[in-house]
Amino acid sequence: MSAQSTANPDAPMTAASGNRLTPYEIMEKLVSFPTVSRDSNLPLIDWVEDYLKQNGVPTYRHLHPDQPKAGLWAHAGPMEEGGLVLSGHTDVVPVDGQEWSSEPFTVDTRDGKYYGRGCADMKSFDALAIWAVVEAQHRGITRPLQVALTYDEEVGLLGADPLIRDAEGKFPKASAAIIGEPTMMQAVTGHKGGLAFDVHMRGYEVHSSMSHKGVSAIMEAAKIIEWANEMNAASAAATPGPKAAPFDPAWTNVHVGTIEGGTAHNITAKDCRFVLSFRIVPGDTHEQWETAFRAKVAEVEAGMKAIHPDAGITLTKKFGGPGLVPEDAGEAEAFVRRITGDNGTHVVSYGTEAGYFQRHGFSAVVCGPGDIAQAHQPDEFITIDQFNAGHAFMERLLDSLSEG
């Protein structure tokens, strides 16, 4: 491990040499870009790409087709297949309405922690990955190291798939990917998939005293929400399969988190809108749950239209990110365990972009510094100890990639 990671833990690490920045300095710069998902991430991508090119690291930029956003792929080391990818997202959640003790887009050091939006989720890992690929280029490595930076992860894992597709063939394909979401440097080998729908129930208004002649969008929505409750109860009562058993809960859960609708207490509701989502365990499929959901929606809609033809239901799919399925003798898992010494079994119920890498033929694992509990919170932070643990991980990773 370099001397920088063993310095006073409350003092930011200083520049290594020339224009090569330390992990802290890179994180400080990344956090300064307010890359909330609703806004552009191009200033951050511009800075990263310029910094990498200054250090001789070739890059490829993937542009969002409709918005001022981009993903970035970079490569260090020999131009051959079988390398390692470090992947993170560049977008962060908003700070609107949150009470912060310091400026959210400036890293503030206090109490053994680095505070700032993205310090945990996940600009700390992004900074470490950028540092590592520059170091790899200068030190010389025998196995390639790549970095993939995505957009729009926070609004539905939207940026990973197009970046991976577009970058294919631009550099030799790596064989393993580490997605650096905060896991306290543990090797997470599985997570649930995600699937969500905006649901718009369209009713037919009449006075509530004659409700049998109208269609209440709210009361019809209740039938679909009760279906979700029934599915959860049935799944909870069933014996989980071997791939699902490690999860908590060990089944696909269906959830409605927001709902709005209605005009007045004495009018059948013309409209009702809600979001229904699934957290899908390995062993279940997105297609299986979408088919079951659409069948229930069709059943409810048929009853609505039997009362009035203008009534109906509109579904808009929000996202459908794949889960990460634990691999048998997975290369990425073995690599991380070898470096960290972590031999525990870790799976999570939240989603990451790892499933997309796995879907595209990469062995994948989730491992990064920091605690997911700090993600999206006011006064978001990563402990300096965790940040330094991530730095030490990258040093050992570089040593591993340099072995003959």
Contacts in CASP RR format, 6 or more apart in sequence:
PFRMAT RR
TARGET T0000
AUTHOR 0000-0000-0000
METHOD contacts of the structure
MODEL  1
MSAQSTANPDAPMTAASGNRLTPYEIMEKLVSFPTVSRDSNLPLIDWVED
YLKQNGVPTYRHLHPDQPKAGLWAHAGPMEEGGLVLSGHTDVVPVDGQEW
SSEPFTVDTRDGKYYGRGCADMKSFDALAIWAVVEAQHRGITRPLQVALT
YDEEVGLLGADPLIRDAEGKFPKASAAIIGEPTMMQAVTGHKGGLAFDVH
MRGYEVHSSMSHKGVSAIMEAAKIIEWANEMNAASAAATPGPKAAPFDPA
WTNVHVGTIEGGTAHNITAKDCRFVLSFRIVPGDTHEQWETAFRAKVAEV
EAGMKAIHPDAGITLTKKFGGPGLVPEDAGEAEAFVRRITGDNGTHVVSY
GTEAGYFQRHGFSAVVCGPGDIAQAHQPDEFITIDQFNAGHAFMERLLDS
LSEG
1 391 0 8 1.000
1 392 0 8 1.000
1 395 0 8 1.000
1 396 0 8 1.000
2 16 0 8 1.000
2 391 0 8 1.000
2 395 0 8 1.000
4 13 0 8 1.000
4 14 0 8 1.000
4 16 0 8 1.000
4 22 0 8 1.000
4 23 0 8 1.000
4 391 0 8 1.000
5 13 0 8 1.000
5 388 0 8 1.000
5 391 0 8 1.000
5 392 0 8 1.000
5 395 0 8 1.000
6 388 0 8 1.000
7 13 0 8 1.000
9 112 0 8 1.000
9 384 0 8 1.000
9 385 0 8 1.000
9 388 0 8 1.000
10 109 0 8 1.000
10 112 0 8 1.000
10 384 0 8 1.000
12 22 0 8 1.000
12 24 0 8 1.000
12 25 0 8 1.000
12 28 0 8 1.000
12 109 0 8 1.000
13 22 0 8 1.000
13 23 0 8 1.000
13 24 0 8 1.000
13 25 0 8 1.000
14 22 0 8 1.000
14 25 0 8 1.000
15 21 0 8 1.000
15 22 0 8 1.000
15 25 0 8 1.000
16 22 0 8 1.000
19 51 0 8 1.000
19 54 0 8 1.000
19 55 0 8 1.000
20 55 0 8 1.000
20 134 0 8 1.000
20 135 0 8 1.000
20 138 0 8 1.000
21 29 0 8 1.000
21 51 0 8 1.000
21 131 0 8 1.000
22 131 0 8 1.000
23 127 0 8 1.000
23 128 0 8 1.000
23 131 0 8 1.000
23 387 0 8 1.000
23 391 0 8 1.000
23 394 0 8 1.000
24 107 0 8 1.000
24 114 0 8 1.000
24 127 0 8 1.000
24 387 0 8 1.000
26 51 0 8 1.000
26 126 0 8 1.000
26 127 0 8 1.000
26 128 0 8 1.000
26 130 0 8 1.000
26 131 0 8 1.000
27 107 0 8 1.000
27 114 0 8 1.000
27 119 0 8 1.000
27 123 0 8 1.000
27 124 0 8 1.000
27 126 0 8 1.000
27 127 0 8 1.000
27 128 0 8 1.000
27 387 0 8 1.000
28 107 0 8 1.000
29 47 0 8 1.000
30 44 0 8 1.000
30 48 0 8 1.000
30 90 0 8 1.000
30 123 0 8 1.000
30 126 0 8 1.000
30 127 0 8 1.000
31 105 0 8 1.000
31 106 0 8 1.000
31 107 0 8 1.000
31 116 0 8 1.000
31 117 0 8 1.000
31 118 0 8 1.000
31 119 0 8 1.000
31 123 0 8 1.000
32 105 0 8 1.000
32 106 0 8 1.000
33 41 0 8 1.000
33 43 0 8 1.000
33 44 0 8 1.000
33 47 0 8 1.000
33 105 0 8 1.000
34 92 0 8 1.000
34 104 0 8 1.000
34 105 0 8 1.000
34 117 0 8 1.000
35 41 0 8 1.000
35 44 0 8 1.000
35 90 0 8 1.000
35 91 0 8 1.000
35 92 0 8 1.000
36 91 0 8 1.000
36 92 0 8 1.000
36 93 0 8 1.000
36 94 0 8 1.000
36 95 0 8 1.000
37 91 0 8 1.000
37 92 0 8 1.000
37 93 0 8 1.000
37 151 0 8 1.000
37 152 0 8 1.000
37 153 0 8 1.000
37 154 0 8 1.000
37 155 0 8 1.000
38 94 0 8 1.000
40 67 0 8 1.000
40 68 0 8 1.000
40 69 0 8 1.000
41 69 0 8 1.000
41 70 0 8 1.000
41 71 0 8 1.000
41 90 0 8 1.000
41 91 0 8 1.000
41 151 0 8 1.000
42 68 0 8 1.000
42 69 0 8 1.000
42 70 0 8 1.000
44 90 0 8 1.000
45 61 0 8 1.000
45 70 0 8 1.000
45 71 0 8 1.000
45 72 0 8 1.000
45 90 0 8 1.000
45 149 0 8 1.000
48 72 0 8 1.000
48 130 0 8 1.000
48 149 0 8 1.000
49 59 0 8 1.000
49 61 0 8 1.000
49 72 0 8 1.000
51 130 0 8 1.000
51 134 0 8 1.000
52 59 0 8 1.000
52 74 0 8 1.000
52 130 0 8 1.000
52 133 0 8 1.000
52 134 0 8 1.000
53 59 0 8 1.000
55 134 0 8 1.000
55 137 0 8 1.000
55 138 0 8 1.000
56 137 0 8 1.000
57 74 0 8 1.000
57 75 0 8 1.000
57 76 0 8 1.000
57 133 0 8 1.000
57 134 0 8 1.000
57 137 0 8 1.000
58 74 0 8 1.000
58 75 0 8 1.000
58 171 0 8 1.000
59 72 0 8 1.000
59 73 0 8 1.000
59 74 0 8 1.000
59 75 0 8 1.000
60 72 0 8 1.000
60 73 0 8 1.000
60 74 0 8 1.000
60 167 0 8 1.000
60 170 0 8 1.000
60 171 0 8 1.000
61 70 0 8 1.000
61 71 0 8 1.000
61 72 0 8 1.000
62 70 0 8 1.000
62 71 0 8 1.000
62 72 0 8 1.000
62 73 0 8 1.000
62 162 0 8 1.000
62 163 0 8 1.000
62 166 0 8 1.000
62 167 0 8 1.000
63 69 0 8 1.000
63 70 0 8 1.000
63 71 0 8 1.000
64 70 0 8 1.000
64 71 0 8 1.000
64 151 0 8 1.000
64 152 0 8 1.000
64 162 0 8 1.000
69 151 0 8 1.000
69 152 0 8 1.000
70 151 0 8 1.000
71 90 0 8 1.000
71 148 0 8 1.000
71 149 0 8 1.000
71 150 0 8 1.000
71 151 0 8 1.000
71 159 0 8 1.000
71 163 0 8 1.000
72 147 0 8 1.000
72 148 0 8 1.000
72 149 0 8 1.000
73 146 0 8 1.000
73 147 0 8 1.000
73 148 0 8 1.000
73 149 0 8 1.000
73 163 0 8 1.000
73 167 0 8 1.000
73 170 0 8 1.000
73 171 0 8 1.000
74 133 0 8 1.000
74 146 0 8 1.000
74 147 0 8 1.000
75 133 0 8 1.000
75 144 0 8 1.000
75 145 0 8 1.000
75 146 0 8 1.000
75 171 0 8 1.000
75 172 0 8 1.000
76 133 0 8 1.000
76 134 0 8 1.000
76 136 0 8 1.000
76 137 0 8 1.000
76 140 0 8 1.000
76 141 0 8 1.000
76 144 0 8 1.000
76 145 0 8 1.000
76 146 0 8 1.000
77 136 0 8 1.000
77 137 0 8 1.000
77 140 0 8 1.000
77 141 0 8 1.000
77 143 0 8 1.000
77 144 0 8 1.000
77 145 0 8 1.000
78 141 0 8 1.000
78 142 0 8 1.000
78 143 0 8 1.000
78 144 0 8 1.000
79 144 0 8 1.000
79 171 0 8 1.000
79 172 0 8 1.000
80 144 0 8 1.000
80 172 0 8 1.000
81 172 0 8 1.000
81 173 0 8 1.000
81 174 0 8 1.000
81 175 0 8 1.000
82 143 0 8 1.000
82 144 0 8 1.000
82 172 0 8 1.000
82 173 0 8 1.000
82 174 0 8 1.000
82 175 0 8 1.000
82 176 0 8 1.000
83 143 0 8 1.000
83 144 0 8 1.000
83 145 0 8 1.000
83 146 0 8 1.000
83 172 0 8 1.000
83 174 0 8 1.000
83 175 0 8 1.000
83 176 0 8 1.000
84 143 0 8 1.000
84 144 0 8 1.000
84 145 0 8 1.000
84 146 0 8 1.000
84 174 0 8 1.000
84 175 0 8 1.000
84 176 0 8 1.000
84 177 0 8 1.000
84 178 0 8 1.000
84 335 0 8 1.000
84 397 0 8 1.000
84 401 0 8 1.000
85 146 0 8 1.000
85 147 0 8 1.000
85 148 0 8 1.000
85 174 0 8 1.000
85 176 0 8 1.000
85 177 0 8 1.000
85 178 0 8 1.000
85 357 0 8 1.000
85 362 0 8 1.000
86 125 0 8 1.000
86 128 0 8 1.000
86 129 0 8 1.000
86 132 0 8 1.000
86 133 0 8 1.000
86 145 0 8 1.000
86 146 0 8 1.000
86 147 0 8 1.000
86 148 0 8 1.000
86 177 0 8 1.000
86 178 0 8 1.000
86 180 0 8 1.000
87 129 0 8 1.000
87 147 0 8 1.000
87 148 0 8 1.000
87 149 0 8 1.000
87 150 0 8 1.000
87 160 0 8 1.000
87 177 0 8 1.000
87 178 0 8 1.000
87 179 0 8 1.000
87 180 0 8 1.000
87 353 0 8 1.000
87 357 0 8 1.000
88 122 0 8 1.000
88 125 0 8 1.000
88 126 0 8 1.000
88 129 0 8 1.000
88 148 0 8 1.000
88 149 0 8 1.000
88 150 0 8 1.000
88 153 0 8 1.000
88 179 0 8 1.000
88 180 0 8 1.000
88 181 0 8 1.000
88 353 0 8 1.000
89 122 0 8 1.000
89 126 0 8 1.000
89 149 0 8 1.000
89 150 0 8 1.000
89 151 0 8 1.000
89 152 0 8 1.000
89 153 0 8 1.000
89 154 0 8 1.000
89 159 0 8 1.000
89 160 0 8 1.000
89 353 0 8 1.000
90 123 0 8 1.000
90 126 0 8 1.000
90 149 0 8 1.000
90 150 0 8 1.000
90 151 0 8 1.000
91 151 0 8 1.000
91 152 0 8 1.000
91 153 0 8 1.000
91 154 0 8 1.000
91 155 0 8 1.000
92 117 0 8 1.000
92 118 0 8 1.000
92 121 0 8 1.000
92 123 0 8 1.000
92 154 0 8 1.000
93 117 0 8 1.000
93 121 0 8 1.000
93 154 0 8 1.000
93 375 0 8 1.000
93 376 0 8 1.000
95 104 0 8 1.000
95 117 0 8 1.000
95 378 0 8 1.000
98 104 0 8 1.000
98 377 0 8 1.000
98 378 0 8 1.000
99 378 0 8 1.000
100 378 0 8 1.000
100 379 0 8 1.000
101 108 0 8 1.000
101 115 0 8 1.000
101 379 0 8 1.000
102 108 0 8 1.000
102 110 0 8 1.000
102 115 0 8 1.000
102 116 0 8 1.000
102 379 0 8 1.000
104 116 0 8 1.000
104 117 0 8 1.000
104 380 0 8 1.000
105 116 0 8 1.000
105 117 0 8 1.000
106 116 0 8 1.000
107 114 0 8 1.000
107 115 0 8 1.000
107 116 0 8 1.000
107 119 0 8 1.000
108 114 0 8 1.000
108 115 0 8 1.000
108 116 0 8 1.000
109 115 0 8 1.000
109 384 0 8 1.000
112 383 0 8 1.000
112 384 0 8 1.000
112 385 0 8 1.000
113 381 0 8 1.000
113 382 0 8 1.000
113 383 0 8 1.000
113 384 0 8 1.000
114 124 0 8 1.000
114 381 0 8 1.000
114 382 0 8 1.000
114 383 0 8 1.000
114 384 0 8 1.000
114 387 0 8 1.000
115 379 0 8 1.000
115 380 0 8 1.000
115 381 0 8 1.000
116 379 0 8 1.000
116 380 0 8 1.000
116 381 0 8 1.000
117 380 0 8 1.000
118 124 0 8 1.000
118 380 0 8 1.000
119 374 0 8 1.000
119 380 0 8 1.000
119 381 0 8 1.000
119 382 0 8 1.000
120 182 0 8 1.000
120 370 0 8 1.000
120 371 0 8 1.000
120 372 0 8 1.000
120 374 0 8 1.000
120 375 0 8 1.000
120 380 0 8 1.000
120 381 0 8 1.000
120 382 0 8 1.000
121 181 0 8 1.000
121 182 0 8 1.000
121 372 0 8 1.000
121 374 0 8 1.000
121 375 0 8 1.000
121 376 0 8 1.000
121 380 0 8 1.000
122 180 0 8 1.000
122 181 0 8 1.000
122 182 0 8 1.000
122 368 0 8 1.000
124 182 0 8 1.000
124 369 0 8 1.000
124 370 0 8 1.000
124 382 0 8 1.000
124 386 0 8 1.000
124 387 0 8 1.000
124 390 0 8 1.000
125 180 0 8 1.000
125 181 0 8 1.000
125 182 0 8 1.000
125 368 0 8 1.000
125 369 0 8 1.000
125 390 0 8 1.000
126 149 0 8 1.000
128 369 0 8 1.000
128 387 0 8 1.000
128 390 0 8 1.000
128 391 0 8 1.000
128 393 0 8 1.000
128 394 0 8 1.000
129 147 0 8 1.000
129 180 0 8 1.000
129 394 0 8 1.000
130 147 0 8 1.000
131 391 0 8 1.000
131 394 0 8 1.000
132 145 0 8 1.000
132 147 0 8 1.000
132 394 0 8 1.000
132 397 0 8 1.000
132 398 0 8 1.000
133 145 0 8 1.000
133 146 0 8 1.000
133 147 0 8 1.000
135 394 0 8 1.000
135 398 0 8 1.000
136 145 0 8 1.000
136 398 0 8 1.000
136 401 0 8 1.000
139 398 0 8 1.000
139 402 0 8 1.000
140 402 0 8 1.000
141 398 0 8 1.000
141 401 0 8 1.000
141 402 0 8 1.000
142 401 0 8 1.000
142 402 0 8 1.000
142 403 0 8 1.000
142 404 0 8 1.000
143 400 0 8 1.000
143 401 0 8 1.000
144 171 0 8 1.000
144 172 0 8 1.000
144 174 0 8 1.000
144 401 0 8 1.000
145 397 0 8 1.000
145 398 0 8 1.000
145 401 0 8 1.000
146 171 0 8 1.000
146 174 0 8 1.000
148 160 0 8 1.000
148 163 0 8 1.000
148 164 0 8 1.000
148 167 0 8 1.000
148 177 0 8 1.000
150 159 0 8 1.000
150 160 0 8 1.000
150 163 0 8 1.000
150 353 0 8 1.000
151 158 0 8 1.000
151 159 0 8 1.000
152 158 0 8 1.000
152 159 0 8 1.000
153 159 0 8 1.000
153 160 0 8 1.000
153 353 0 8 1.000
155 319 0 8 1.000
156 196 0 8 1.000
156 318 0 8 1.000
156 319 0 8 1.000
156 320 0 8 1.000
156 321 0 8 1.000
157 319 0 8 1.000
157 320 0 8 1.000
157 321 0 8 1.000
157 351 0 8 1.000
157 352 0 8 1.000
157 353 0 8 1.000
157 356 0 8 1.000
158 319 0 8 1.000
159 353 0 8 1.000
160 353 0 8 1.000
160 356 0 8 1.000
160 357 0 8 1.000
161 356 0 8 1.000
161 359 0 8 1.000
161 360 0 8 1.000
164 356 0 8 1.000
164 357 0 8 1.000
164 360 0 8 1.000
165 360 0 8 1.000
168 360 0 8 1.000
174 362 0 8 1.000
175 331 0 8 1.000
175 362 0 8 1.000
175 363 0 8 1.000
176 331 0 8 1.000
176 332 0 8 1.000
176 335 0 8 1.000
176 362 0 8 1.000
176 363 0 8 1.000
176 364 0 8 1.000
176 365 0 8 1.000
177 332 0 8 1.000
177 354 0 8 1.000
177 357 0 8 1.000
177 362 0 8 1.000
177 363 0 8 1.000
177 364 0 8 1.000
177 365 0 8 1.000
178 332 0 8 1.000
178 335 0 8 1.000
178 336 0 8 1.000
178 364 0 8 1.000
178 365 0 8 1.000
178 366 0 8 1.000
178 367 0 8 1.000
178 368 0 8 1.000
179 352 0 8 1.000
179 353 0 8 1.000
179 354 0 8 1.000
179 357 0 8 1.000
179 364 0 8 1.000
179 365 0 8 1.000
179 366 0 8 1.000
179 367 0 8 1.000
180 366 0 8 1.000
180 367 0 8 1.000
180 368 0 8 1.000
181 188 0 8 1.000
181 352 0 8 1.000
181 366 0 8 1.000
181 368 0 8 1.000
181 372 0 8 1.000
182 368 0 8 1.000
182 369 0 8 1.000
182 370 0 8 1.000
182 371 0 8 1.000
182 372 0 8 1.000
182 374 0 8 1.000
182 375 0 8 1.000
182 382 0 8 1.000
183 346 0 8 1.000
183 348 0 8 1.000
183 366 0 8 1.000
183 367 0 8 1.000
183 368 0 8 1.000
183 370 0 8 1.000
183 372 0 8 1.000
184 368 0 8 1.000
184 369 0 8 1.000
184 370 0 8 1.000
184 371 0 8 1.000
184 386 0 8 1.000
185 340 0 8 1.000
185 342 0 8 1.000
185 367 0 8 1.000
185 368 0 8 1.000
185 369 0 8 1.000
185 370 0 8 1.000
185 386 0 8 1.000
185 389 0 8 1.000
185 390 0 8 1.000
185 393 0 8 1.000
186 340 0 8 1.000
186 342 0 8 1.000
186 344 0 8 1.000
186 346 0 8 1.000
186 367 0 8 1.000
187 333 0 8 1.000
187 336 0 8 1.000
187 337 0 8 1.000
187 340 0 8 1.000
187 342 0 8 1.000
187 344 0 8 1.000
187 346 0 8 1.000
187 365 0 8 1.000
187 366 0 8 1.000
187 367 0 8 1.000
188 324 0 8 1.000
188 346 0 8 1.000
188 347 0 8 1.000
188 348 0 8 1.000
188 365 0 8 1.000
188 366 0 8 1.000
188 367 0 8 1.000
189 324 0 8 1.000
189 326 0 8 1.000
189 327 0 8 1.000
189 333 0 8 1.000
189 345 0 8 1.000
189 346 0 8 1.000
189 347 0 8 1.000
189 365 0 8 1.000
189 366 0 8 1.000
190 282 0 8 1.000
190 323 0 8 1.000
190 324 0 8 1.000
190 325 0 8 1.000
190 326 0 8 1.000
190 346 0 8 1.000
190 347 0 8 1.000
190 348 0 8 1.000
190 354 0 8 1.000
190 366 0 8 1.000
191 323 0 8 1.000
191 324 0 8 1.000
191 347 0 8 1.000
191 348 0 8 1.000
191 349 0 8 1.000
191 350 0 8 1.000
191 351 0 8 1.000
191 352 0 8 1.000
191 354 0 8 1.000
191 355 0 8 1.000
191 366 0 8 1.000
192 247 0 8 1.000
192 252 0 8 1.000
192 279 0 8 1.000
192 280 0 8 1.000
192 281 0 8 1.000
192 282 0 8 1.000
192 323 0 8 1.000
192 348 0 8 1.000
192 349 0 8 1.000
192 350 0 8 1.000
192 351 0 8 1.000
193 278 0 8 1.000
193 279 0 8 1.000
193 280 0 8 1.000
193 281 0 8 1.000
193 286 0 8 1.000
193 320 0 8 1.000
193 321 0 8 1.000
193 322 0 8 1.000
193 323 0 8 1.000
193 324 0 8 1.000
193 351 0 8 1.000
193 355 0 8 1.000
194 277 0 8 1.000
194 278 0 8 1.000
194 279 0 8 1.000
194 280 0 8 1.000
194 286 0 8 1.000
194 319 0 8 1.000
194 320 0 8 1.000
194 321 0 8 1.000
194 322 0 8 1.000
194 323 0 8 1.000
194 351 0 8 1.000
195 277 0 8 1.000
195 278 0 8 1.000
195 280 0 8 1.000
195 286 0 8 1.000
195 289 0 8 1.000
195 290 0 8 1.000
195 317 0 8 1.000
195 319 0 8 1.000
195 320 0 8 1.000
195 321 0 8 1.000
196 275 0 8 1.000
196 276 0 8 1.000
196 277 0 8 1.000
196 278 0 8 1.000
196 317 0 8 1.000
196 318 0 8 1.000
196 319 0 8 1.000
196 320 0 8 1.000
197 275 0 8 1.000
197 276 0 8 1.000
197 277 0 8 1.000
197 293 0 8 1.000
197 315 0 8 1.000
197 316 0 8 1.000
197 317 0 8 1.000
197 318 0 8 1.000
198 273 0 8 1.000
198 275 0 8 1.000
198 315 0 8 1.000
198 316 0 8 1.000
198 318 0 8 1.000
199 221 0 8 1.000
199 224 0 8 1.000
199 273 0 8 1.000
199 274 0 8 1.000
199 275 0 8 1.000
199 276 0 8 1.000
199 297 0 8 1.000
199 313 0 8 1.000
199 314 0 8 1.000
199 315 0 8 1.000
200 271 0 8 1.000
200 272 0 8 1.000
200 273 0 8 1.000
200 313 0 8 1.000
200 314 0 8 1.000
200 315 0 8 1.000
200 316 0 8 1.000
201 217 0 8 1.000
201 218 0 8 1.000
201 220 0 8 1.000
201 221 0 8 1.000
201 269 0 8 1.000
201 271 0 8 1.000
201 272 0 8 1.000
201 273 0 8 1.000
201 312 0 8 1.000
201 313 0 8 1.000
202 217 0 8 1.000
202 270 0 8 1.000
202 271 0 8 1.000
202 310 0 8 1.000
202 311 0 8 1.000
202 312 0 8 1.000
202 313 0 8 1.000
202 314 0 8 1.000
203 214 0 8 1.000
203 215 0 8 1.000
203 216 0 8 1.000
203 217 0 8 1.000
203 220 0 8 1.000
203 268 0 8 1.000
203 269 0 8 1.000
203 270 0 8 1.000
203 271 0 8 1.000
203 272 0 8 1.000
203 304 0 8 1.000
203 308 0 8 1.000
203 310 0 8 1.000
203 311 0 8 1.000
203 312 0 8 1.000
204 214 0 8 1.000
204 215 0 8 1.000
204 268 0 8 1.000
204 270 0 8 1.000
204 307 0 8 1.000
204 308 0 8 1.000
204 310 0 8 1.000
204 311 0 8 1.000
205 214 0 8 1.000
205 263 0 8 1.000
205 267 0 8 1.000
205 268 0 8 1.000
205 269 0 8 1.000
205 270 0 8 1.000
206 213 0 8 1.000
206 214 0 8 1.000
206 267 0 8 1.000
206 268 0 8 1.000
207 266 0 8 1.000
207 267 0 8 1.000
208 265 0 8 1.000
208 266 0 8 1.000
208 267 0 8 1.000
208 268 0 8 1.000
209 266 0 8 1.000
211 268 0 8 1.000
213 307 0 8 1.000
214 268 0 8 1.000
214 307 0 8 1.000
214 308 0 8 1.000
215 268 0 8 1.000
215 304 0 8 1.000
215 307 0 8 1.000
215 308 0 8 1.000
215 311 0 8 1.000
216 268 0 8 1.000
216 269 0 8 1.000
217 261 0 8 1.000
217 262 0 8 1.000
217 268 0 8 1.000
217 269 0 8 1.000
217 270 0 8 1.000
217 271 0 8 1.000
217 272 0 8 1.000
217 311 0 8 1.000
218 261 0 8 1.000
218 262 0 8 1.000
218 269 0 8 1.000
218 272 0 8 1.000
219 268 0 8 1.000
219 269 0 8 1.000
220 272 0 8 1.000
220 300 0 8 1.000
220 304 0 8 1.000
220 311 0 8 1.000
220 313 0 8 1.000
221 259 0 8 1.000
221 272 0 8 1.000
221 274 0 8 1.000
223 300 0 8 1.000
224 276 0 8 1.000
224 296 0 8 1.000
224 297 0 8 1.000
224 300 0 8 1.000
225 256 0 8 1.000
225 259 0 8 1.000
225 274 0 8 1.000
225 276 0 8 1.000
227 296 0 8 1.000
228 254 0 8 1.000
228 255 0 8 1.000
228 256 0 8 1.000
228 276 0 8 1.000
231 252 0 8 1.000
231 254 0 8 1.000
231 292 0 8 1.000
232 251 0 8 1.000
232 253 0 8 1.000
232 254 0 8 1.000
235 251 0 8 1.000
235 252 0 8 1.000
235 253 0 8 1.000
236 249 0 8 1.000
236 251 0 8 1.000
238 251 0 8 1.000
240 247 0 8 1.000
240 250 0 8 1.000
240 251 0 8 1.000
240 281 0 8 1.000
241 250 0 8 1.000
241 283 0 8 1.000
243 281 0 8 1.000
243 282 0 8 1.000
243 283 0 8 1.000
243 325 0 8 1.000
243 326 0 8 1.000
244 250 0 8 1.000
244 251 0 8 1.000
244 281 0 8 1.000
244 282 0 8 1.000
244 283 0 8 1.000
244 284 0 8 1.000
246 326 0 8 1.000
246 345 0 8 1.000
246 347 0 8 1.000
247 281 0 8 1.000
247 347 0 8 1.000
247 349 0 8 1.000
248 349 0 8 1.000
249 349 0 8 1.000
250 281 0 8 1.000
251 281 0 8 1.000
252 278 0 8 1.000
252 279 0 8 1.000
252 280 0 8 1.000
252 281 0 8 1.000
252 284 0 8 1.000
252 289 0 8 1.000
253 278 0 8 1.000
253 279 0 8 1.000
254 276 0 8 1.000
254 277 0 8 1.000
254 278 0 8 1.000
254 289 0 8 1.000
255 276 0 8 1.000
255 277 0 8 1.000
255 278 0 8 1.000
255 279 0 8 1.000
256 274 0 8 1.000
256 275 0 8 1.000
256 276 0 8 1.000
256 277 0 8 1.000
257 274 0 8 1.000
257 275 0 8 1.000
257 277 0 8 1.000
258 274 0 8 1.000
258 275 0 8 1.000
259 272 0 8 1.000
259 273 0 8 1.000
259 274 0 8 1.000
260 272 0 8 1.000
260 273 0 8 1.000
260 274 0 8 1.000
261 269 0 8 1.000
261 271 0 8 1.000
261 272 0 8 1.000
261 273 0 8 1.000
262 269 0 8 1.000
262 270 0 8 1.000
262 271 0 8 1.000
262 272 0 8 1.000
263 269 0 8 1.000
263 270 0 8 1.000
275 318 0 8 1.000
276 293 0 8 1.000
277 318 0 8 1.000
278 286 0 8 1.000
278 289 0 8 1.000
278 293 0 8 1.000
279 349 0 8 1.000
280 286 0 8 1.000
280 289 0 8 1.000
280 323 0 8 1.000
282 323 0 8 1.000
282 324 0 8 1.000
282 325 0 8 1.000
282 326 0 8 1.000
283 325 0 8 1.000
286 320 0 8 1.000
286 321 0 8 1.000
286 322 0 8 1.000
294 315 0 8 1.000
297 313 0 8 1.000
297 315 0 8 1.000
300 313 0 8 1.000
301 311 0 8 1.000
301 312 0 8 1.000
301 313 0 8 1.000
304 311 0 8 1.000
304 312 0 8 1.000
304 313 0 8 1.000
305 311 0 8 1.000
305 312 0 8 1.000
321 351 0 8 1.000
321 355 0 8 1.000
321 356 0 8 1.000
322 355 0 8 1.000
322 356 0 8 1.000
322 358 0 8 1.000
322 359 0 8 1.000
323 351 0 8 1.000
323 354 0 8 1.000
323 355 0 8 1.000
323 358 0 8 1.000
324 351 0 8 1.000
324 352 0 8 1.000
324 354 0 8 1.000
324 355 0 8 1.000
324 358 0 8 1.000
324 364 0 8 1.000
324 366 0 8 1.000
325 355 0 8 1.000
325 358 0 8 1.000
326 347 0 8 1.000
327 333 0 8 1.000
327 358 0 8 1.000
327 363 0 8 1.000
327 364 0 8 1.000
330 363 0 8 1.000
330 365 0 8 1.000
331 363 0 8 1.000
332 362 0 8 1.000
332 363 0 8 1.000
332 364 0 8 1.000
332 365 0 8 1.000
333 363 0 8 1.000
333 365 0 8 1.000
335 365 0 8 1.000
335 400 0 8 1.000
336 342 0 8 1.000
336 365 0 8 1.000
336 367 0 8 1.000
337 343 0 8 1.000
338 400 0 8 1.000
339 393 0 8 1.000
339 396 0 8 1.000
339 397 0 8 1.000
339 400 0 8 1.000
340 367 0 8 1.000
340 393 0 8 1.000
348 366 0 8 1.000
348 372 0 8 1.000
350 372 0 8 1.000
352 366 0 8 1.000
354 364 0 8 1.000
354 365 0 8 1.000
354 366 0 8 1.000
355 364 0 8 1.000
357 364 0 8 1.000
358 364 0 8 1.000
367 393 0 8 1.000
368 390 0 8 1.000
368 393 0 8 1.000
369 382 0 8 1.000
369 386 0 8 1.000
369 387 0 8 1.000
369 389 0 8 1.000
369 390 0 8 1.000
369 393 0 8 1.000
370 382 0 8 1.000
370 383 0 8 1.000
370 386 0 8 1.000
370 387 0 8 1.000
371 382 0 8 1.000
371 386 0 8 1.000
374 380 0 8 1.000
374 381 0 8 1.000
374 382 0 8 1.000
END
